[in-house]
Amino acid sequence: MKTLSIVKQRPSLSLDILSHLRNNDLYSGIYGGPDELLLHSGGPSNDLAKRSLLMGPPTVRYLVRQSHAKSKVRKDSALKGDINLQNKPKSIEIQIEDWDNGWKKRTVVKGVDLADGLRQLSFDLPASQGDEFQAGGLAGLLTYDLVQHTEPLALQHVPALESILMVLYRADRWIIHNRIDSKIEFHSSISDDKWITDAEKLIKKGIPNRPMPPVPQTRIPVSETDASHAQKVRITQEAIREGTLYQLNYGRIWCQEIDDPWHIFERLDKDNPAPLSAWLSSPDLKIAISSSSPELLLKQDGPIVSTRPIKGTRPRGDDFEHDANLRGELVGSRKEISEHLMLVDLERNDLGRICLPGSVHWKRWRIESYPHVQHMVSEVEGNLSPEMDGFDALQSVFPGGSITGCPKSATIAAIDELEATPRRAWTGSIGHIDPRTGQSQWNILIRTLEARYEDNRWNATVQAGGGLVIGSDPWREVDEAKWKAQAICQAAWNYSPAGETIHTPIGSISASIHPIPPVTPSVQRLIESQDAGLIRPAPPSYPSPIQWHENLKLEHANGSRILFVDNLDSFSWNIVHAFSTLGAEVVIVPGRLNISDSSALIESLKPTHIVLGPGPGRPEHSELTMAFANAALAGKTPPLLGVCLGHQAIGLAAGWKLGPTEFGAVHGVPDGIIFDGEHEIMTRYHSLALTPTNDLLQIIATDSSTDSLVMGVTHPSHSVTGVQFHPESAGSVEGLTIFKDFLAQ
């Protein structure tokens, strides 16, 4: 590594460097491919905006193309709970290309899914020493449509055959603008690299300021009507009322011809700087990405992995006081808090799949303000299990839950139905990963324009939306999507979908960070729970979960063994980790596969306890869940606990009625519960509720506001309990006590 000190700090220095090198033929194809990749930290320096990374001309490239046409037309509906599940994600083929006066195919590698496919590329990386950032790793673009290779779903609306789903490079050359130390670093894994030498000489002579591009030609992009957008919100809310979904992120599209995608990136950096901005250009593939994203999908630093979900949005005010009032309104909204807490629980789950039990924790809940909008942001962190790596972590969190919804698999299928078009780059990721050093960082491609060169012109797509929940106001959701699209539509077409909206308050900096104001008792309680350490990492020495397979047979457990029925929920692994931290061995059995022989599972797994997990839809969607519920009421199972959908299955097995609650759906809300005569705070996620029709079960919990909704049941003579809330949620105070008491049975 070579280092060059900077005399004067410039926030957009990395853009100046790329422009200067490009103008001096250092990206002309002489040293490698003309493809460009810039991971740019825009705006003021903070814990995310520490450095910008400019990749030098690449000599090795890895592509994934769409390999199959869309699925057969299906009459069922994901919005009604019919999810087209497969046993595993689709296998993947990665084409390896070398630069030789053009990109030339070398070979193809195959993987069983995205993580396995990326792992196959490790053989192609140069040797290295140490665990610090180095040249020679992988970097580039993962489009959202790679979800085909991360989720076991058959989608209807996939990109056209041969469309680009992924373009990664072996990044052998980097120029890094270290904003903290005011230095430029040169990294190369190529011996006697002439490009690095020539770039260093050129930069030492001075880097001129770029002239700002002209204001773009005013164009009106094509988009759906506001009425159509609002109707999509209502359709989603109907699915939520039926219990199919808890939250869905819908994206509205704007598309039109543009002038130059690089000019758009320059304008975005000036008017809407963001810490995880990115520029990618591949001339022969005829694609360019201009992104001013503020959202982190994944960061890895050795064994530590983290993600930063963003959910909850308000526009900027016209002065400091108005700005602060909008932050208070944001945090004081039951709808916004529930939406955000739902994403915290989801990301805890996604990291839980690849992290040591007890190591996943929630931290850094705050508000981040950007020129046009301000968001609630949290960080969730964990320690990778020894058998997992950065590729597993990437697959587990991709695509980000904040831009899909809860439960994740169900909402991905519903998004496919509702949007009825591939998302392509939007809500995918740009970043870097290096299996040699255990370092990676990936953004989520929001605030992003995707440009494609077609018919001798650039055509571009912008997409923006928000999380739709039962408390959403359809017309406010329409407005929120326009706020989010505002900056990029102005940069692309000199067009303002939200009209004349407020920009950064007069006298303030373009981006800033604020603590969460304790505006309500429930928010105060969540802040205190973090401060008191109720949400914290635990010593990672607990029993590792076991994934069920057809040939799995176990001897009797020395302690507690949970047979956990996973019903496709986005919080299942939070429950798994909770029981692991209580010392129980957990065997995870998929509830939606064709398994209904509950007695055979008990015989082969020898559980001491059974937990019927939560999930979307109705209990009848899981034959195994209903089989265990019926067997439990007949006294033919070990002690059994049902959570949400599992609780509902117990009620159905007893002959009780299950339907939409008369008080409306509640998701992600910490609420008062009267449990065994005590007032508790537990997080509720449910659209349906049980109505007693006989006395086969006893009611042990109700909601505190009406004292009429059934929140918990038990059997008078068998060890069978059900709860219509989530004890494992980050918003449930002392929820683990319920699990402890269950294990004591």
Secondary structure, DSSP 8 states (H G I E B T S, - for coil): -EEEE-SS--TTHHHHHHHHHHHTTTTSSSSS---EEEEE--SS--SS-SEEEEE---SEEEEEE--S------SS-GGGT---B-SS---EEEEEEEESSSEEEEEEEEESSHHHHHHHGGGGS----SSS--TTEEEEEE-GGGGGGTSSB--S----TT-EEEEEEEE-EEEEEETTTTEEEEEESSTT-HHHHHHHHHHHT----------------EE--HHHHHHHHHHHHHHHHTTS-SEEEEEEEEEEEES-HHHHHHHHHHHS--TEEEEEEETTTTEEEEEEE--EEEEEETTEEEEE-EEEEEE--SSHHHHHHHHHHHHT-HHHHHHHHHHHHHHHHHHHTTB-TT--EEEEEEEEE-SSEEEEEEEEEEEB-TT--HHHHHHHH-S-GGGTEESHHHHHHHHHHHH-S--TTTT-EEEEEETTTTEEEEE---SEEEEEEETTEEEEEEEEEEEE-TT--HHHHHHHHHHHHHHHHHHHHS--TT-S---S-TTS-SSEEEE----SHHHHHHHHHHHTTSS----S-S---EE--TT------SS-EEEEEE-S-TTHHHHHHHHHHTT-EEEEEESSSS---HHHHHHHH--SEEEE---SS-GGG-HHHHHHHHHHHTT-SSSEEEETHHHHHHHHHTT-EEEE-TT--EEEEEEEEEETTEEEEEEEEESEEEE--SSSSEEEEEETTTS-SEEEEE-SSSSEEEESSBTTSTT-TTTHHHHHHHHT-
